[in-house]
Amino acid sequence: MPTCRHAVYILASLSRRLYIGVTNDLVRRIWEHRSGVQVGFTARYRITRRVYFEATPNIRAAIQREKEIKGWSREKKIQLIESTNAGWLDLAHDWFSEKRKVVPSGHGASRRAPSG
């Protein structure tokens, strides 16, 4: 689990449709995508698997990097993902399991980072 304050992340569907986003709370944001709290592109195409992320020093750097990646060709985005995650594994697959009990901040329970 990243401990950064700001991050750029890439989500993918099982069919590898991509979504690129930026956040100041990665756990909360991934939870929102997975729970369907916000209706939109990721909910419509079931884009919930975190396949890539980068920690950034501040929100401006995160937004700048997000815009840079969004401007790339699909092939270059895939190369970026596969440079650290060749199998397109869900890097947050166990964040919200009952065993780990990770709850995003602002959603009723205290948050604890998963070990590992």
C-alpha positions, 0 to 999 in steps of 0.5 A: 500500500502506498503511503504517498499523499498524492498519486497518479493511478491507472485502473483497468477493466478485465478487457483492459480499458484504461482510466487514468486519475489523480488523487490525494487519497489513493485508498479512498479513491480506489474504494469509490471506483470499486463501490460505484459511489460515483456513476460514470466512465469507470462504473459503466465499463467496470474499470476497477483494477489498479494496475499502476500508480506513481507517488508524487510530491504534491498535487501540482506534480500529480496533475501534470503527470496525469495530463502527460500520461493521458496525452500518450498513445495507448501503446505507450500507456501499456508499456508504462503499466507493463514496466512494473506490472507485466501481468496486469495484476490488481495491485489493490486486490486485497485492500478491502477484504474482510480480513484486512478491514481497510475503510477509506477515510471519511466512510465511518471507520478508522482506516488501517493500512494493510500489511505486506 
